[in-house]
């Protein structure tokens, strides 16, 4: 009897585990939208390993929103520096380039502001590339990797206060950033966030990032600055940038969504949840099912700032209504159109606030041609 019960429990446990495939890898045109809770209360992502478990994060709040839009690498201004790149994500600080294979998503590097915040523009290549996603991914998979960045540049234009404690101000410096990453899929079960529930794997990611700096000395070449001012990283000046930082995150991944369902950044001792980013759903409006239309609607640009254009293709001639809802499901705008075939119309966004919206084009019978997300950014 005990043996039968044990086998039954093992069977149920096995059935509860999912396998994450490359269907969740990003592709050109994907716009992944997240909410951020900067002071999460009443949640516990750091439960003991194993499963099946239930992680209830429905108490999370929205302090901020963000979106990650994947574009063709060819659309980036620095693509020539990243041969083999297929995807690019642009942001306020620069462009990040990715390589995609059936087994993994690799970060090749980025071009833009330097990672130490000195206000310099750099082209940074990870050696080797950083594996951000792998497939297939199963319970208790373990992945360990190391990568390095080396960023040489002139010190011209940097404030002298940065070199407090150094015997002189060098002509050139070289920043070295090495990262050791350990990932363990240590749990499985169900993750609940505001607006949705998903079967997930939990991946614990521990990163040790060590920042070093070399100065170029006449007749000696490159010299490790920590040997001159000490390697503790304390005090003012450049020493404050040196040393090793530890970052621990729990990532909750599903096999149906490209977004991470939730990512919890923890304190080093795992006692405190510093912040949580999660897939933005809140309460989304419920629409009639999409019928067998060949027509489509697409918003461009997305994210949008001052205006957005809706491109409709293969539309059956007739009367249609474009409706826009906020993330809570409240209709905030609508307009009727007579459409046929391929057409476009533009909407000025002066009266819209920053945030994530849902737009839906429906015919007179209430059938939806398309229901998609629109992200609006404001300066």
N, C-alpha and C positions, 0 to 999 in steps of 0.2 A: 504493500500500500504506500509506504513511504517512498519507494523507488518510483512508483507510478506518479506520485505527486511531484517529485523532483523533476522527472522527465517532462511532465505537463508544464511546470513552471519554466523550464528551459525552453520549451517549444514556444510558449507565449512570449517570453523575452526575445527570442529570435525573431518572431513575427513582428514585434514592435519596432525593430531596428530598420531604418531605411538606408538605402544606398544613394549617394548624391552623384549624379552623372554630369557630363559636360553640357547637358541641356540648360544648365544654370549659368554657363559662361556668358559674359557680355558679348554683344554684337553691335555693329554700327547702327546707330539710331536709338539704342536703348537709353532711356532716361530714368534713372533710379532715384527715388525720392525718399528722404529720411526725415524723421523728427528727432530732436535732441532734448533729453531731460538732463539738465546740468546739476541737479541736486535730487537724485532719485531716492524716494523713501518707500519703505514697505516692500522691497523686492530683495530676493536672495538668489543671484545667479551662481554663487559659489557653493552649491550643494555638493555632498560627497560624490565621487565617481560612480558610474553604473546607470542602471535603468531597468524598466521604464520609469521616468520621472515626469512630473508636471511642474513647469516653471510659469508662475502666474505673474506677469508683468502688466496687468491691466490697469494698475494704479499710476502708470507713467504719465507725466505731463509733457506739454510741448513748450519748451523755452526757446527753441530756434528750429529752423528748417534748412535743409540743404538738398541739393540734387547733384547727381553725377551723370553727365551726358557723354556718351561714347561716340566719337566721330571718326571718320577715316583718318588714318595716320597722315595721308597725303594732304589733308587740310591744315596740318600744323606748320608753323613757320620754321621749325627746327628739324623737320623730318629727315633731312639729309644727314644729320648726325646720328640717326638711329636706324641703320639699315636692317631690314627685316620686320620693322614695326608694322602692325596692321591696324591698331586702334590708338586714339589719342584722346585724353581728357584735358580740357583747358580750364584754367581757373585764374583767380586774381594774381597768384604768384608765379604762374608759368604753365608749361605743358608737360604732361606725363605720357610716356609712350609705352605701349604694350605689344608683346608678341603672343600669338594664340596658336596652340596646337590642340589636337584631340584630347591630350592628357593634362594640359596645364595652361594657366594664364600667367605669363611672366611680365614683370615690370623691368623694362630695359633701362629706364632712367628718366630724367626730366631736364627741362631747360627753363631757366627763370631765376628767381631770387635764391641766393645761397641758403643752405639749410641752417646755418648758424645765425642768420638774421643780421649780417653785416651790411645789407643793402647793396650787394654786388650781384650782377647777373652772371650765371655760370651755366655750363653744359655738363651735367653730372650723369655718368654712366655707372650703373651697378656692375661690379665684377666679382662673381658672376651675376647674371640676372636673378632677380628675386621672384620666387614662385609664390604667387598670391593665391591662386586656387588650383586644386588638383582634382582629377577624376580618373577612376571612380574613388569615392571617399566613403569609408565604412567605420563602424565603431571600433575603437582602439587602434586606428591607423596612427602611425607616428612619423613625423617628418622633421628632420633637422637640417638646417642650412646656415651657411655663412656668406656674407657679402661685404664688399668694401667700396668706399668712394674715396677718391683722391682728387682734391681740388686745389691746384696751384694758381695763385694770382698775385698781382702787385699790391703792395700796401698803400699805394698812393690814394689819397682821399679818405683813408680811415682815420678816425680820431686818435691822437697820441695816447689818450687815457686808456686805450685798449692794451697798451704795452707797459702798463704800470708794473714795476717789479723786474722788467727786463733791462739788461745793461745798455741796450741801444735799440733803435727802431730799424728793423731790417728793410731791405728793398723788396723782398719777396717772402711770402709765407705759403705754406702748404697745409691744408686741413685734411686730416685723415679720419674718416668715420667708418668704423667696422661694426657690424651687427651680427650677433649670434641669435638665431631664432629656433625655438623648440616648439613644435605643435603636436598636441596629443588629442585625439578624439576620445574624450574620457566619459561621455555621457550620451544618452539618447532618451527620447520621450516626446512630450508635447509642450510647445511654447505658446503662451497666450499673451497677446499684445492688444492695445486698444483697437478694436475693430476686427480682430482675426485670431484664428487658432491654427497652428501648423505642427505636423510631425517634424521633428528636428534631430540633428546630431549636434552635440555641444563640443566645440573645439577650444581647448585651452592653449593660448599662444603666449609664450614668455620670450621677451626680447631683451637682450643686453646690448646696449649701444654705447660704444666707447669712442670718445672724440679726442683726438690728439692733434698737435700742431707742430710743424717744423719751420724753422727759419733758415734762410740761406745766408751763410756766413762766408766772407771772403777767405779763400785758401782752404776752408774746411768743407764747404758744400752745405748740404742740408743737415741741420742739427735739431734733435728733438727738444722742443721748448721746455718740456717738463723737467729735463735734466738741469735746466738753468734756474727755473723759478719754483721747482718742486712739483710733484705729480698729484698733490692732493686735490687740486681744483678749487681750493678755498680762496677767500680774500677777494680783492677787487681786480680790475683789469682783465687781461686775457685768461688768467688762471681760472676765472669763473666759468669758462667754456669747456675746460678740460675735465676728463674723468669718465666714469661709467654710469649710465642711467638704466634702470630696470623698468620695463613696462609689461604688465600682465593684463590680458583681455580674455574674456569668454565670448565666443562667437557662436551664435545659434543659427544653423544653416538648414535650409529645407531643400527638397528636390523638385519643388514646383515654382519657386520664386528666385529671380536673379539677385534681388537684394538680400543681404544678411537680414534675417528676421529681427535679430537684436545683437548688439555688440556692447558688452559691459566692460568698462575700464576700471580696474581694481587698484586699491592701494597695494603696496608691496607685500603686506602680511595678509591680504585677502579679507581684512576685517571691514573694509569700507568700499562701497560702490561710488567711485568718483563721478562717473557720468554714464549715461546710456544713450546710445543711438539705436533707433529702431525703424523698421519699415513703416512708412506713413500710410495709414489707412483711416484712422479715426472712425467716423461713421460715414461711410460712403453711400450715395443715393442708390436706390434699387431701381433698375430700369427693366423694361420688357426685354425678353430674350432677343438676341440678334437673329433675324430670319435669314434665309438663304439669299442675301444680296450679293451681287458682284461689285457694288459700289463701295467706295472708301472715302474717308475724310481724314485729313492730316493737317496739323497745325505747324506753321513755320514762321519765324524761328521758335524753338522751344528748348530752353527757357526763352521767354520774350520780355522785352523791357518797355518800349513805348507803343508798340503795335504788334499784332499777330495776323497772319494771313491763313485762312482756311482753304485748303486745296481739295476739291471734290472730284472724283473720277468715276466714270461708268455709272452715273446716277440715272435711275429710271425716271423719265419725265414726270413731274408732279409737284405738289406743295409740300414743303418741309419746314421744320422748326429747329433752329439751333438753340440749345439750352446750355447754360453754364451754371454750375453748382459750386459752392465753396466746399471745403473739405468736410464740413459737418453735414452736408447733404441739402443745404438750403439753396434754392434757386435764386441766383443774383442777377441773371440777365437772360433774355431770350429775344429772338427775332425770326419772323417768317420769311421764307424765300421760295421763289419758283425756280426749280433747278432741273437741269437736263444735261446728260453727258458729262463733260469735263468743264468745270468752272471754278473760279476762285473769288473770294471776297475778303475784305480787310476790316479789322476791328481795332479802333484806337483804344488804348488801355489807360487813359487818363483817370477814369473813374474806378479803376480796380486797384486794390491794395496788393502789396507783395504777398505771395503765398502760393499754395497749390490748389488747383481747381480741377473740376471734371467737366468736360464738354461732351455733348451728345447730340447727334443729328438724327431726328426721327421724322417719319412720314406721317400722313394724316391719320393713319390707323394706329399710330403709336409704336410702330416697329422701328427699331434702332438700326441705322446704317453703320454707326460706329460710336463707341464710348471710350474716351481716352483721357489722359491727364494733361494738364497745361500748367506749367510753372511760370509765374510772373515774378520778375526781379525788378527792384526799384533802386535807383542810385542812393 
